């Protein structure tokens, strides 16, 4: 190994992560029938827009402290990137949770559909805060 290459990154040839532009994707979320979606559809619903892998919602759905603070809820996550939704629903199925579901779609294009959710009481929007002038991303 060349002494000048020591300590340098070696993964420079890897492809960079591709970011999705939410304004370019116009697909609406398709929601199944509500009675079959959750085991107790009469519960209030917490909607998480931009849920990514769904880990936060998964932890809320299994947390006794969250149930004490918020009451019994159904959790619905919306994510733009479809493969993350497939993985999140697979993790939900492996845990046997019936109060959690994830859908793929653009929340901007799906707002009228999402606003019609039965018993929607809480909305979380997971967004990165804008960078200030002296702050690097």
C-alpha positions in Angstrom: 0.0 0.0 0.0 1.3 3.4 -1.0 2.2 5.6 2.0 0.5 8.6 0.5 -2.9 6.7 0.2 -2.9 5.8 3.9 -5.9 7.4 5.7 -7.7 8.4 2.5 -11.2 7.3 1.6 -11.3 4.3 -0.6 -15.0 4.3 -1.5 -14.9 7.3 -3.8 -15.9 5.2 -6.8 -19.2 4.2 -5.2 -22.4 5.7 -6.6 -23.7 8.6 -4.6 -27.1 8.3 -2.9 -29.9 9.5 -5.1 -32.3 11.9 -3.4 -35.9 12.1 -4.5 -37.5 15.3 -5.4 -41.0 15.1 -3.9 -42.4 17.6 -6.4 -41.4 15.3 -9.3 -43.3 12.3 -8.1 -47.1 12.8 -8.6 -48.3 9.4 -7.4 -51.1 9.4 -4.8 -51.1 7.1 -1.9 -53.5 4.2 -2.4 -55.2 3.2 0.8 -56.9 -0.1 1.5 -60.3 -0.3 3.1 -60.2 1.1 6.6 -62.0 -1.7 8.4 -59.4 -4.2 7.1 -56.4 -2.0 7.6 -56.4 -1.8 11.4 -57.7 -4.3 14.0 -59.5 -1.5 15.9 -60.5 1.1 13.2 -62.5 3.1 15.8 -59.2 4.3 17.4 -57.9 7.8 16.6 -55.2 7.9 13.9 -51.7 9.4 14.0 -50.4 10.2 10.5 -46.6 10.5 9.9 -45.7 12.2 6.7 -42.2 11.3 5.5 -41.8 8.2 7.8 -38.7 6.7 6.0 -38.1 3.2 7.3 -40.9 3.6 9.9 -38.8 3.0 12.9 -40.2 6.0 14.9 -43.8 4.9 14.3 -42.9 1.3 15.0 -41.5 2.4 18.4 -44.6 4.5 19.1 -46.9 1.6 18.2 -45.1 -0.7 20.7 -44.4 1.8 23.5 -46.5 1.6 26.6 -45.3 5.2 27.5 -46.7 6.5 24.2 -50.0 4.7 24.8 -50.2 6.2 28.3 -49.5 9.7 26.9 -51.5 9.7 23.7 -54.1 7.0 24.4 -54.6 4.0 22.1 -53.9 5.0 18.5 -53.6 3.6 15.0 -50.5 4.7 13.2 -50.2 5.4 9.5 -46.9 6.3 7.8 -46.6 7.9 4.3 -43.3 7.6 2.5 -42.3 8.7 -1.0 -39.8 5.9 -1.6 -41.7 2.6 -2.2 -39.0 0.1 -1.2 -38.8 1.7 2.3 -42.6 1.1 2.6 -42.3 -2.5 1.6 -39.5 -3.0 4.2 -41.5 -1.1 6.9 -44.6 -3.2 6.3 -42.5 -6.4 6.5 -41.1 -5.3 9.8 -44.6 -4.6 11.0 -45.8 -8.0 9.9 -42.8 -9.7 11.6 -43.7 -7.9 14.9 -47.4 -8.8 14.5 -48.7 -5.2 14.9 -52.2 -4.5 13.8 -52.3 -0.8 14.7 -49.6 0.2 12.2 -49.5 0.5 8.5 -47.3 2.2 5.8 -48.3 3.5 2.3 -46.2 4.7 -0.5 -47.0 8.0 -2.2 -46.4 11.7 -2.5 -48.0 13.4 0.5 -48.4 16.7 -1.5 -50.5 14.9 -4.2 -52.3 12.8 -1.6 -53.4 15.5 0.8 -57.1 15.4 0.0 -57.1 11.6 0.3 -55.1 11.8 3.6 -57.3 14.5 5.0 -60.3 12.2 4.7 -58.7 9.6 7.0 -61.3 8.5 9.6 -60.6 9.7 13.1 -57.4 11.6 12.1 -56.2 13.4 15.3 -52.5 13.8 15.1 -50.1 14.6 12.2 -46.3 14.4 12.3 -44.2 15.9 9.5 -40.7 14.6 9.5 -38.7 17.3 7.7 -35.1 18.5 8.0 -34.9 22.0 9.3 -33.4 24.5 6.8 -29.7 25.2 7.1 -28.7 28.6 8.4 -26.0 30.7 6.6 -23.1 29.4 8.7 -24.3 25.8 9.0 -23.2 23.0 6.7 -25.5 20.1 5.7 
